[in-house]
Amino acid sequence: MAIENRRARFEYDLLETFTAGMVLEGWEVKSLRAGSANLRSAWVTVRDGEVWLENCSISPWKFSAQTAQDERRSRKLLLHAREISRLSQKANNSGHTIIPLKIFDQKGHLKCSIALARGRKKYEKRQVLKERSEKKVARKALKDFNG
């Protein structure tokens, strides 16, 4: 069970990654373990010395007795104080943002991998696609050559 934000590695240059715990409700844990969440439009903010995961969509758990399940509520992320201060200082630099990369299970606890990132320009994205294509052609040629 891992929910990934695959688009993030293409859209951003990842400068630093962190692993954070998450404050969740019971139905959210069940739903995440079932793999029904979306990180595509999510982001991370630092407010009042706390880190928050914003706009992460976790589908409501259909077997829950709780009727009010807000799927896009802000969820608190748990980091050490020195990591939070470092993140907030670097995120305040122009062009830097904090994005969620994936949500995964680690020894029975749900964790969120976040990254300090810098957005790529359009020409940088084209360059990444070109490099991937060249690597793919080279791998195929090597496979055919060894064959």
DSSP file (Angstrom, degrees, kcal/mol; ACC not computed):
  #  RESIDUE AA STRUCTURE BP1 BP2  ACC     N-H-->O    O-->H-N    N-H-->O    O-->H-N    TCO  KAPPA ALPHA  PHI   PSI    X-CA   Y-CA   Z-CA
    1    1 A M              0   0    0      0, 0.0   104,-0.8     0, 0.0     2,-0.3   0.000 360.0 360.0 360.0 109.8    0.0    0.0    0.0
    2    2 A A  E     -A  104   0A   0    102,-0.2     2,-0.6    33,-0.1   102,-0.2  -0.938 360.0-154.5-149.4 129.3    1.6    3.2   -1.1
    3    3 A I  E     -A  103   0A   0    100,-2.6   100,-2.4    -2,-0.3     2,-0.3  -0.917  24.9-166.5-104.9 117.4   -0.2    6.2   -2.6
    4    4 A E  E     -A  102   0A   0     -2,-0.6     2,-0.8    98,-0.2    35,-0.4  -0.748  30.0-143.3-111.0 152.0    2.2    8.2   -4.8
    5    5 A N    >>  +     0   0    0     96,-3.1     3,-1.2    -2,-0.3     4,-0.5  -0.782  29.4 173.4-104.7  81.7    2.3   11.6   -6.4
    6    6 A R  T >4 S+     0   0    0     -2,-0.8     3,-0.5     1,-0.3     4,-0.5   0.792  71.4  61.0 -65.8 -29.0    4.0   10.5   -9.6
    7    7 A R  T >> S+     0   0    0      1,-0.2     4,-2.5     2,-0.2     3,-0.8   0.759  89.2  73.1 -69.1 -24.5    3.6   13.9  -11.3
    8    8 A A  H <> S+     0   0    0     -3,-1.2     4,-2.0     1,-0.3    -1,-0.2   0.871  91.1  54.2 -62.0 -39.4    5.7   15.6   -8.5
    9    9 A R  H << S+     0   0    0     -4,-0.5    -1,-0.3    -3,-0.5    -2,-0.2   0.745 114.6  42.5 -69.2 -21.6    9.0   14.2   -9.7
   10   10 A F  H <4 S+     0   0    0     -3,-0.8    -2,-0.2    -4,-0.5    -1,-0.2   0.855 116.9  44.5 -87.6 -40.7    8.3   15.6  -13.2
   11   11 A E  H  < S+     0   0    0     -4,-2.5   109,-2.5   108,-0.1     2,-0.3   0.745 117.9  37.8 -76.2 -24.8    6.9   19.0  -12.2
   12   12 A Y  E  < S-B  119   0A   0     -4,-2.0     2,-0.6   107,-0.2   107,-0.2  -0.908  70.4-126.4-132.1 152.3    9.6   19.8   -9.6
   13   13 A D  E     -B  118   0A   0    105,-3.0   105,-2.1    -2,-0.3     2,-0.6  -0.898  36.5-136.4 -89.9 120.1   13.3   19.4   -8.8
   14   14 A L  E     +B  117   0A   0     -2,-0.6   103,-0.2   103,-0.2     3,-0.1  -0.695  28.9 173.8 -84.9 121.9   13.4   17.8   -5.4
   15   15 A L  E     -     0   0A   0    101,-3.0     2,-0.3    -2,-0.6   102,-0.2   0.854  65.8  -0.1 -94.2 -42.6   15.9   19.4   -3.1
   16   16 A E  E     -B  116   0A   0    100,-1.4   100,-2.9     2,-0.0    -1,-0.3  -0.994  62.8-150.0-150.3 141.5   15.4   17.6    0.2
   17   17 A T  E     -B  115   0A   0     -2,-0.3     2,-0.3    98,-0.2    98,-0.2  -0.896  11.5-174.8-118.4 150.2   13.0   14.9    1.4
   18   18 A F  E     -B  114   0A   0     96,-3.0    96,-2.6    -2,-0.3     2,-0.5  -0.952  19.7-136.5-135.5 153.5   11.5   14.3    4.9
   19   19 A T  E     -B  113   0A   0     -2,-0.3     2,-0.4    94,-0.2    94,-0.2  -0.970  28.3-176.8-113.2 126.7    9.3   11.6    6.4
   20   20 A A  E     -B  112   0A   0     92,-2.7    92,-3.2    -2,-0.5    59,-0.2  -0.922  23.3-126.4-125.2 146.3    6.4   12.8    8.6
   21   21 A G  E     -BC 111  78A   0     57,-1.7    57,-2.5    -2,-0.4     2,-0.4  -0.378  29.3-133.2 -77.2 167.8    3.8   11.1   10.7
   22   22 A M  E     - C   0  77A   0     88,-0.8     2,-0.8    55,-0.2    55,-0.2  -0.975   5.5-137.7-130.6 141.3    0.2   12.0   10.1
   23   23 A V        +     0   0    0     53,-2.4    53,-0.4    -2,-0.4     2,-0.3  -0.875  43.7 165.6 -94.7 111.9   -2.7   12.9   12.5
   24   24 A L        -     0   0    0     -2,-0.8     2,-0.2    51,-0.1    51,-0.0  -0.840  36.5-120.6-128.0 160.3   -5.7   11.0   11.0
   25   25 A E     >  -     0   0    0     -2,-0.3     4,-1.8     1,-0.1     3,-0.4  -0.562  40.1-102.5 -91.5 165.7   -9.2    9.9   12.0
   26   26 A G  H  > S+     0   0    0      1,-0.2     4,-2.0     2,-0.2     5,-0.2   0.889 120.1  49.9 -58.3 -45.6  -10.1    6.2   12.0
   27   27 A W  H  > S+     0   0    0      1,-0.2     4,-2.2     2,-0.2    -1,-0.2   0.826 108.0  55.7 -65.6 -29.9  -12.0    6.2    8.7
   28   28 A E  H  > S+     0   0    0     -3,-0.4     4,-2.7     2,-0.2    -1,-0.2   0.894 106.0  50.6 -68.0 -39.4   -9.1    7.9    7.0
   29   29 A V  H  X S+     0   0    0     -4,-1.8     4,-2.5     2,-0.2    -2,-0.2   0.941 112.1  46.9 -62.2 -47.4   -6.7    5.2    8.2
   30   30 A K  H  X S+     0   0    0     -4,-2.0     4,-1.4     1,-0.2    -2,-0.2   0.917 114.2  47.5 -60.7 -44.3   -9.0    2.5    6.8
   31   31 A S  H  <>S+     0   0    0     -4,-2.2     5,-2.2     2,-0.2     4,-0.4   0.893 111.9  49.4 -66.7 -40.6   -9.5    4.3    3.5
   32   32 A L  H ><5S+     0   0    0     -4,-2.7     3,-1.2     1,-0.2    -2,-0.2   0.901 108.8  52.4 -65.2 -41.0   -5.7    4.9    3.1
   33   33 A R  H 3<5S+     0   0    0     -4,-2.5    -1,-0.2     1,-0.3    -2,-0.2   0.809 106.7  53.8 -65.5 -27.9   -4.9    1.3    3.8
   34   34 A A  T 3<5S-     0   0    0     -4,-1.4    -1,-0.3    -5,-0.2    -2,-0.2   0.586 118.1-118.5 -79.4 -10.5   -7.4    0.4    1.1
   35   35 A G  T < 5 +     0   0    0     -3,-1.2     2,-1.0    -4,-0.4    -3,-0.2   0.697  67.8 137.6  85.4  20.9   -5.5    2.7   -1.3
   36   36 A S      < +     0   0    0     -5,-2.2    23,-1.8    23,-0.1     2,-0.3  -0.662  35.6  99.9-105.9  81.0   -8.3    5.2   -2.0
   37   37 A A  E     -H   58   0B   0     -2,-1.0     2,-0.4    21,-0.2    21,-0.2  -0.963  53.2-144.5-150.9 164.2   -6.6    8.6   -1.9
   38   38 A N  E     +H   57   0B   0     19,-2.4    19,-1.7    -2,-0.3     3,-0.1  -0.985  16.0 175.4-139.6 124.7   -5.2   11.2   -4.3
   39   39 A L    >   +     0   0    0     -2,-0.4     3,-1.4   -35,-0.4   -34,-0.1   0.346  53.5 106.5-104.3   2.9   -2.1   13.4   -3.8
   40   40 A R  T 3  S+     0   0    0      1,-0.3    -1,-0.1   -36,-0.1    16,-0.1   0.877  91.1  26.4 -56.9 -45.6   -2.1   15.0   -7.2
   41   41 A S  T 3  S+     0   0    0     14,-0.2    -1,-0.3    -3,-0.1     2,-0.1   0.210  99.0 117.5-103.6  16.0   -3.4   18.5   -6.2
   42   42 A A    <   +     0   0    0     -3,-1.4     2,-0.3    58,-0.1    13,-0.2  -0.453  36.1 176.7 -84.8 155.9   -2.1   18.4   -2.6
   43   43 A W  E     -D   54   0A   0     11,-1.7    11,-3.1    56,-0.1     2,-0.4  -0.926  24.0-121.0-147.1 171.8    0.5   20.7   -1.0
   44   44 A V  E     -DE  53  98A   0     54,-2.0    54,-0.5    -2,-0.3     2,-0.3  -0.957  23.8-172.7-122.2 136.5    2.1   21.3    2.3
   45   45 A T  E     -D   52   0A   0      7,-2.4     7,-3.0    -2,-0.4     2,-0.5  -0.900  19.1-138.4-124.4 156.9    2.0   24.5    4.4
   46   46 A V  E     +D   51   0A   0     -2,-0.3     2,-0.4     5,-0.2     5,-0.2  -0.971  29.4 170.3-114.7 117.5    3.7   25.7    7.6
   47   47 A R  E >   -D   50   0A   0      3,-2.7     3,-1.7    -2,-0.5    -2,-0.0  -0.995  65.1 -15.5-130.9 127.8    1.4   27.6    9.9
   48   48 A D  T 3  S-     0   0    0     -2,-0.4    -1,-0.1     1,-0.3     3,-0.1   0.842 127.8 -51.1  52.7  40.7    2.2   28.7   13.5
   49   49 A G  T 3  S+     0   0    0      1,-0.2     2,-0.3    35,-0.1    -1,-0.3   0.668 119.0 106.8  74.4  16.1    5.1   26.2   13.8
   50   50 A E  E <   -D   47   0A   0     -3,-1.7    -3,-2.7    34,-0.1     2,-0.5  -0.951  64.4-132.8-126.9 148.4    3.0   23.3   12.5
   51   51 A V  E     -DF  46  77A   0     26,-0.7    26,-3.1    -2,-0.3     2,-0.4  -0.861  24.1-168.2-104.1 132.2    3.1   21.5    9.2
   52   52 A W  E     -DF  45  76A   0     -7,-3.0    -7,-2.4    -2,-0.5     2,-0.6  -0.961  20.1-140.1-125.9 136.3   -0.2   20.8    7.4
   53   53 A L  E     -DF  44  75A   0     22,-3.5    22,-2.2    -2,-0.4     2,-0.3  -0.857  31.3-161.9 -91.4 118.1   -1.1   18.6    4.4
   54   54 A E  E     +D   43   0A   0    -11,-3.1   -11,-1.7    -2,-0.6     3,-0.1  -0.786  56.7   2.4-108.3 145.2   -3.7   20.6    2.4
   55   55 A N  S    S+     0   0    0     17,-0.6     2,-0.6    -2,-0.3   -14,-0.2   0.671  76.0 152.5  61.7  22.4   -6.2   19.5   -0.3
   56   56 A C        -     0   0    0     17,-0.3     2,-0.7    -3,-0.2    -1,-0.2  -0.752  39.2-139.9 -82.4 123.1   -5.3   15.8   -0.1
   57   57 A S  E     +H   38   0B   0    -19,-1.7   -19,-2.4    -2,-0.6     2,-0.5  -0.768  23.8 178.0 -92.9 114.4   -8.3   13.8   -1.1
   58   58 A I  E     -H   37   0B   0     13,-1.9   -21,-0.2    -2,-0.7     3,-0.1  -0.971  31.7-124.0-113.0 118.2   -9.1   10.7    0.9
   59   59 A S        -     0   0    0    -23,-1.8   -23,-0.1    -2,-0.5   -28,-0.1  -0.307  33.9 -98.8 -62.4 139.9  -12.2    9.0   -0.2
   60   60 A P        -     0   0    0      0, 0.0     2,-0.6     0, 0.0    -1,-0.1  -0.302  36.1-111.9 -60.2 141.4  -14.8    8.4    2.6
   61   61 A W    >   -     0   0    0      1,-0.2     3,-1.4    -3,-0.1   -33,-0.1  -0.656  23.6-151.6 -77.4 118.6  -14.8    5.0    4.1
   62   62 A K  T 3  S+     0   0    0     -2,-0.6    -1,-0.2     1,-0.3   -35,-0.0   0.694  90.2  53.1 -70.8 -19.2  -18.1    3.4    3.0
   63   63 A F  T 3  S+     0   0    0    -36,-0.1    -1,-0.3     2,-0.0     2,-0.2   0.382  83.5 115.7 -95.7   4.2  -18.5    1.2    6.1
   64   64 A S    <   -     0   0    0     -3,-1.4     0, 0.0     1,-0.1     0, 0.0  -0.477  58.2-150.8 -77.8 142.6  -18.1    3.9    8.6
   65   65 A A  S    S+     0   0    0     -2,-0.2     2,-0.4     2,-0.0    -1,-0.1   0.685  74.3  98.2 -80.4 -19.3  -20.9    4.9   10.9
   66   66 A Q        -     0   0    0      1,-0.2    -2,-0.1     2,-0.0     3,-0.1  -0.565  57.0-168.0 -71.5 124.0  -19.6    8.4   11.1
   67   67 A T        +     0   0    0     -2,-0.4     2,-1.2     1,-0.2    -1,-0.2   0.822  68.9  71.1 -87.1 -31.8  -21.6   10.5    8.6
   68   68 A A        +     0   0    0      2,-0.1     2,-0.6     1,-0.0    -1,-0.2  -0.701  57.9 159.4 -91.4  92.4  -19.5   13.7    8.4
   69   69 A Q        -     0   0    0     -2,-1.2     2,-0.8    -3,-0.1    -1,-0.0  -0.905  24.3-161.0-116.6 102.5  -16.4   12.6    6.5
   70   70 A D    >   -     0   0    0     -2,-0.6     3,-1.0     1,-0.2   -12,-0.1  -0.734   2.7-167.9 -85.9 110.0  -14.6   15.6    5.0
   71   71 A E  T 3  S+     0   0    0     -2,-0.8   -13,-1.9     1,-0.2    -1,-0.2   0.677  82.0  42.3 -76.9 -16.1  -12.4   14.2    2.4
   72   72 A R  T 3  S+     0   0    0    -15,-0.2   -17,-0.6   -17,-0.1    -1,-0.2   0.058  80.7 136.5-116.7  26.2  -10.3   17.3    1.8
   73   73 A R    <   -     0   0    0     -3,-1.0   -17,-0.3     1,-0.1     2,-0.3  -0.292  63.9 -95.3 -70.5 158.9   -9.7   18.5    5.3
   74   74 A S        -     0   0    0    -20,-0.1     2,-0.4   -19,-0.1   -20,-0.2  -0.567  40.3-156.6 -74.1 135.4   -6.3   19.8    6.5
   75   75 A R  E     - F   0  53A   0    -22,-2.2   -22,-3.5    -2,-0.3     2,-0.2  -0.957  13.6-124.4-120.1 133.2   -4.3   17.1    8.1
   76   76 A K  E     - F   0  52A   0     -2,-0.4   -53,-2.4   -53,-0.4     2,-0.4  -0.526  19.7-150.1 -77.5 136.4   -1.4   17.8   10.6
   77   77 A L  E     -CF  22  51A   0    -26,-3.1   -26,-0.7    -2,-0.2     2,-0.6  -0.865  11.6-133.7-105.7 142.7    2.0   16.3    9.8
   78   78 A L  E     +C   21   0A   0    -57,-2.5   -57,-1.7    -2,-0.4     2,-0.3  -0.862  38.4 149.0-105.2 116.1    4.3   15.4   12.6
   79   79 A L        -     0   0    0     -2,-0.6     2,-0.1   -59,-0.2   -59,-0.1  -0.902  50.5 -89.5-135.5 163.4    8.0   16.5   12.3
   80   80 A H     >  -     0   0    0     -2,-0.3     4,-2.2     1,-0.1     3,-0.3  -0.415  40.6-114.3 -70.4 153.9   10.7   17.5   14.7
   81   81 A A  H  > S+     0   0    0      1,-0.2     4,-2.4     2,-0.2     5,-0.2   0.867 116.3  52.4 -60.0 -39.3   10.9   21.2   15.6
   82   82 A R  H  > S+     0   0    0      1,-0.2     4,-1.9     2,-0.2    -1,-0.2   0.855 109.3  50.0 -68.2 -32.7   14.3   21.7   13.9
   83   83 A E  H  > S+     0   0    0     -3,-0.3     4,-2.5     2,-0.2    -2,-0.2   0.887 110.6  50.2 -70.0 -38.5   12.9   20.1   10.7
   84   84 A I  H  X S+     0   0    0     -4,-2.2     4,-2.7     2,-0.2     5,-0.2   0.928 111.6  46.9 -64.5 -45.4    9.9   22.4   10.7
   85   85 A S  H  X S+     0   0    0     -4,-2.4     4,-2.1     2,-0.2    -1,-0.2   0.896 113.3  49.3 -65.0 -38.7   12.0   25.5   11.2
   86   86 A R  H  X S+     0   0    0     -4,-1.9     4,-2.2    -5,-0.2     5,-0.2   0.918 112.7  47.8 -65.1 -43.8   14.4   24.4    8.4
   87   87 A L  H  X S+     0   0    0     -4,-2.5     4,-2.7     1,-0.2    -2,-0.2   0.929 112.1  48.4 -62.6 -46.0   11.5   23.7    6.1
   88   88 A S  H  X S+     0   0    0     -4,-2.7     4,-1.2     1,-0.2    -1,-0.2   0.882 111.6  50.0 -66.3 -37.1    9.8   27.0    6.8
   89   89 A Q  H  < S+     0   0    0     -4,-2.1     4,-0.4    -5,-0.2    -1,-0.2   0.938 116.4  40.8 -64.4 -46.1   13.0   29.0    6.3
   90   90 A K  H >< S+     0   0    0     -4,-2.2     3,-1.0     1,-0.2    -2,-0.2   0.836 111.1  56.6 -73.9 -32.0   13.8   27.3    3.0
   91   91 A A  H 3< S+     0   0    0     -4,-2.7     5,-0.3     1,-0.2    -1,-0.2   0.782  98.3  62.7 -70.3 -25.1   10.1   27.4    1.7
   92   92 A N  T 3< S+     0   0    0     -4,-1.2    -1,-0.2    -5,-0.2    -2,-0.2   0.671  82.3 100.6 -73.6 -15.9   10.1   31.2    2.2
   93   93 A N  S X  S-     0   0    0     -3,-1.0     3,-1.6    -4,-0.4     2,-0.1  -0.401  92.7 -91.9 -65.1 147.7   12.8   31.4   -0.4
   94   94 A S  T 3  S+     0   0    0      1,-0.2    -1,-0.1    -2,-0.1     3,-0.1  -0.373 108.5  15.6 -65.6 136.0   11.4   32.4   -3.8
   95   95 A G  T 3  S+     0   0    0      1,-0.3    24,-1.0    -4,-0.1     2,-0.4   0.441  98.5 115.6  85.6  -0.8   10.5   29.5   -6.1
   96   96 A H  E <   + G   0 118A   0     -3,-1.6     2,-0.3    -5,-0.3    -1,-0.3  -0.818  34.6 166.6-105.6 144.6   10.5   26.9   -3.3
   97   97 A T  E     - G   0 117A   0     20,-2.6    20,-3.3    -2,-0.4     2,-0.5  -0.926  33.3-120.1-144.7 167.9    7.6   24.9   -2.1
   98   98 A I  E     +EG  44 116A   0    -54,-0.5   -54,-2.0    -2,-0.3    18,-0.2  -0.969  34.4 179.2-116.1 125.8    6.8   21.8    0.0
   99   99 A I  E     - G   0 115A   0     16,-2.4    16,-2.6    -2,-0.5     2,-0.4  -0.932  29.3-117.6-127.2 148.1    5.0   19.0   -1.8
  100  100 A P  E     - G   0 114A   0      0, 0.0    14,-0.3     0, 0.0   -92,-0.1  -0.687  24.6-177.1 -81.7 136.1    3.8   15.5   -0.7
  101  101 A L  E     -     0   0A   0     12,-3.8   -96,-3.1     1,-0.4     2,-0.3   0.844  59.3 -21.9 -98.7 -46.8    5.4   12.7   -2.6
  102  102 A K  E     -AG   4 113A   0     11,-1.2    11,-3.2   -98,-0.2     2,-0.5  -0.994  44.6-133.3-161.4 159.8    3.7    9.6   -1.1
  103  103 A I  E     +AG   3 112A   0   -100,-2.4  -100,-2.6    -2,-0.3     2,-0.3  -0.981  39.6 163.6-115.3 128.2    1.8    8.1    1.8
  104  104 A F  E     -AG   2 111A   0      7,-2.3     7,-3.3    -2,-0.5     2,-0.5  -0.910  39.0-107.3-143.9 166.8    3.0    4.7    2.9
  105  105 A D  E     - G   0 110A   0   -104,-0.8     2,-0.5    -2,-0.3     5,-0.2  -0.856  29.5-176.8-100.2 127.0    2.8    2.3    5.8
  106  106 A Q  E >  S- G   0 109A   0      3,-3.3     3,-1.5    -2,-0.5    -2,-0.0  -0.921  72.9 -30.0-129.1 106.3    5.9    1.9    8.0
  107  107 A K  T 3  S-     0   0    0     -2,-0.5     3,-0.1     1,-0.3    -1,-0.1   0.877 126.5 -45.8  54.7  42.8    5.8   -0.7   10.7
  108  108 A G  T 3  S+     0   0    0      1,-0.2     2,-0.4     0, 0.0    -1,-0.3   0.409 119.7 105.3  85.8  -2.3    2.0   -0.2   11.1
  109  109 A H  E <   - G   0 106A   0     -3,-1.5    -3,-3.3   -88,-0.0     2,-0.4  -0.917  70.0-125.6-112.9 137.9    2.1    3.6   11.1
  110  110 A L  E     - G   0 105A   0     -2,-0.4   -88,-0.8    -5,-0.2     2,-0.3  -0.690  33.7-176.0 -82.6 129.7    1.0    5.7    8.1
  111  111 A K  E     -BG  21 104A   0     -7,-3.3    -7,-2.3    -2,-0.4     2,-0.5  -0.850  18.9-142.5-123.7 157.8    3.7    8.2    7.1
  112  112 A C  E     -BG  20 103A   0    -92,-3.2   -92,-2.7    -2,-0.3     2,-0.6  -0.988  10.0-147.1-123.6 124.3    3.9   10.9    4.5
  113  113 A S  E     -BG  19 102A   0    -11,-3.2   -12,-3.8    -2,-0.5   -11,-1.2  -0.813  24.9-178.5 -90.2 121.9    7.0   11.6    2.5
  114  114 A I  E     -BG  18 100A   0    -96,-2.6   -96,-3.0    -2,-0.6     2,-0.4  -0.828   8.7-156.7-119.9 159.6    7.3   15.3    1.7
  115  115 A A  E     -BG  17  99A   0    -16,-2.6   -16,-2.4    -2,-0.3     2,-0.6  -0.993  21.3-129.3-139.4 143.0    9.9   17.2   -0.2
  116  116 A L  E     +BG  16  98A   0   -100,-2.9  -101,-3.0    -2,-0.4  -100,-1.4  -0.819  49.1 177.4 -82.8 124.9   11.3   20.7   -0.4
  117  117 A A  E     -BG  14  97A   0    -20,-3.3   -20,-2.6    -2,-0.6     2,-0.4  -0.883  34.5-142.7-137.1 160.4   11.1   21.4   -4.2
  118  118 A R  E     -BG  13  96A   0   -105,-2.1  -105,-3.0    -2,-0.3   -22,-0.2  -0.994  35.6-114.4-122.4 129.2   11.7   24.0   -6.8
  119  119 A G  E     -B   12   0A   0    -24,-1.0     2,-0.3    -2,-0.4  -107,-0.2  -0.338  28.8-127.0 -65.3 140.1    9.2   24.2   -9.8
  120  120 A R        -     0   0    0   -109,-2.5     2,-0.1     1,-0.1    -1,-0.1  -0.618  17.0-124.2 -87.5 147.2   10.6   23.3  -13.2
  121  121 A K     >  -     0   0    0     -2,-0.3     4,-1.9     1,-0.1     3,-0.3  -0.400  31.6-103.3 -80.1 165.8   10.3   25.6  -16.2
  122  122 A K  H  > S+     0   0    0      1,-0.2     4,-2.0     2,-0.2     5,-0.1   0.884 121.7  51.4 -61.1 -40.2    8.7   24.3  -19.4
  123  123 A Y  H  > S+     0   0    0      1,-0.2     4,-1.8     2,-0.2    -1,-0.2   0.824 107.4  53.9 -69.2 -29.6   12.0   23.9  -21.2
  124  124 A E  H  > S+     0   0    0     -3,-0.3     4,-2.0     2,-0.2    -1,-0.2   0.884 107.2  51.0 -69.0 -37.8   13.4   21.9  -18.2
  125  125 A K  H  X S+     0   0    0     -4,-1.9     4,-2.2     2,-0.2    -2,-0.2   0.901 109.1  50.7 -64.9 -40.6   10.4   19.5  -18.4
  126  126 A R  H  X S+     0   0    0     -4,-2.0     4,-2.2     1,-0.2    -1,-0.2   0.891 108.9  52.2 -63.1 -38.5   11.1   19.1  -22.2
  127  127 A Q  H  X S+     0   0    0     -4,-1.8     4,-2.5     2,-0.2    -2,-0.2   0.898 108.0  50.9 -64.6 -40.7   14.7   18.3  -21.4
  128  128 A V  H  X S+     0   0    0     -4,-2.0     4,-2.4     2,-0.2    -2,-0.2   0.919 110.7  48.8 -62.7 -44.4   13.7   15.7  -18.8
  129  129 A L  H  X S+     0   0    0     -4,-2.2     4,-2.3     1,-0.2    -1,-0.2   0.895 111.2  50.6 -61.9 -40.0   11.4   14.0  -21.4
  130  130 A K  H  X S+     0   0    0     -4,-2.2     4,-2.4     2,-0.2    -2,-0.2   0.920 110.4  48.7 -64.3 -44.4   14.2   14.0  -24.0
  131  131 A E  H  X S+     0   0    0     -4,-2.5     4,-2.4     1,-0.2    -2,-0.2   0.908 111.1  50.4 -63.2 -41.9   16.7   12.4  -21.5
  132  132 A R  H  X S+     0   0    0     -4,-2.4     4,-2.2     1,-0.2    -1,-0.2   0.916 110.9  49.2 -60.9 -43.4   14.2    9.7  -20.6
  133  133 A S  H  X S+     0   0    0     -4,-2.3     4,-2.3     1,-0.2    -2,-0.2   0.910 111.1  49.4 -63.1 -42.8   13.5    9.0  -24.2
  134  134 A E  H  X S+     0   0    0     -4,-2.4     4,-2.3     1,-0.2    -1,-0.2   0.895 111.1  49.4 -63.9 -40.8   17.3    8.8  -25.0
  135  135 A K  H  X S+     0   0    0     -4,-2.4     4,-2.5     2,-0.2    -1,-0.2   0.890 110.2  51.4 -64.7 -38.8   17.8    6.4  -22.0
  136  136 A K  H  X S+     0   0    0     -4,-2.2     4,-2.2     2,-0.2    -2,-0.2   0.913 111.0  47.2 -64.4 -43.7   14.9    4.2  -23.2
  137  137 A V  H  X S+     0   0    0     -4,-2.3     4,-2.5     2,-0.2    -2,-0.2   0.902 112.5  50.2 -64.1 -41.6   16.4    4.0  -26.7
  138  138 A A  H  X S+     0   0    0     -4,-2.3     4,-2.4     2,-0.2    -2,-0.2   0.908 110.4  49.1 -65.0 -41.8   19.8    3.2  -25.3
  139  139 A R  H  X S+     0   0    0     -4,-2.5     4,-2.3     2,-0.2    -1,-0.2   0.911 112.5  48.5 -62.0 -42.2   18.5    0.4  -23.1
  140  140 A K  H  X S+     0   0    0     -4,-2.2     4,-2.6     2,-0.2    -2,-0.2   0.912 111.9  48.5 -65.5 -43.1   16.6   -1.1  -26.0
  141  141 A A  H  X S+     0   0    0     -4,-2.5     4,-2.3     1,-0.2    -1,-0.2   0.901 112.6  48.3 -63.6 -41.0   19.6   -1.0  -28.2
  142  142 A L  H  X S+     0   0    0     -4,-2.4     4,-2.4     2,-0.2     5,-0.2   0.887 111.5  50.1 -66.0 -39.4   21.8   -2.6  -25.5
  143  143 A K  H  X S+     0   0    0     -4,-2.3     4,-1.6     2,-0.2    -2,-0.2   0.922 113.2  45.8 -64.8 -44.6   19.2   -5.3  -24.9
  144  144 A D  H  < S+     0   0    0     -4,-2.6    -2,-0.2     2,-0.2    -1,-0.2   0.863 112.9  51.2 -66.1 -36.2   19.0   -6.0  -28.7
  145  145 A F  H  < S+     0   0    0     -4,-2.3    -2,-0.2     1,-0.2    -1,-0.2   0.915 116.2  38.9 -67.5 -44.4   22.8   -6.0  -29.0
  146  146 A N  H  <        0   0    0     -4,-2.4    -1,-0.2     1,-0.2    -2,-0.2   0.738 360.0 360.0 -76.1 -22.4   23.2   -8.5  -26.1
  147  147 A G     <        0   0    0     -4,-1.6    -1,-0.2    -5,-0.2    -2,-0.1  -0.320 360.0 360.0 -12.4 360.0   20.3  -10.4  -27.2
